[in-house]
């Protein structure tokens, strides 16, 4: 059974700080990794995806992937109160359906002004 | 361009009833996936359809069924509703081409079963 684990939080950081969100996965064959942001009462919004080992940067967001250690992380620089949301990590397993995203339970981030 | 659309937004049903949820993907996207999200959990995969064919199915009972139409829109049907079916039902669309696995969610349909 493929699993994705996240610390449920809440993770609280002051405005302007770096928020670090972590995710581990059980299937060593997983190839594609995604971070979604979900505001309370809304649907998930895709904010980052990463397919290769290393870092991928997009604005204030950096996704980091380490396949050997089976973890993926999301860094949010200069955190803003508007970043307060639940962040969902998701993976697609190797050989699985392209539609079969497996999600963690999410980490709730709170950015304090 | 319009994103993924879903209807209805909210729905209240009684145990034992049947419900149909609808989804239209992003223009140009040929794959639609359905997910169920209960409070405090991440979304759980129900179905994927690509080019009108079922490409994947999650661990859900046969009361759940779906189909995709020639215009790539999709319907999710749930029969004999149980209280535990109360959840946010999400539709996601993707290109599903080579090296293209990103999925984009619609606003969801919140189903309440009483």
Interface residues (C-beta under 8 A of the other chain):
Chain A: X4 X32 X34 X36 X42 X43 X44 X45 X46 X49 X51 X88 X90 X92 X96 X97 X98 X99 X100 X101 X102 X103 X104 X105 X106
Chain B: X31 X33 X35 X40 X41 X42 X43 X44 X45 X47 X48 X49 X50 X55 X56 X58 X88 X90 X92 X94 X96 X99 X101 X102 X103 X104 X105 X106 X107 X108
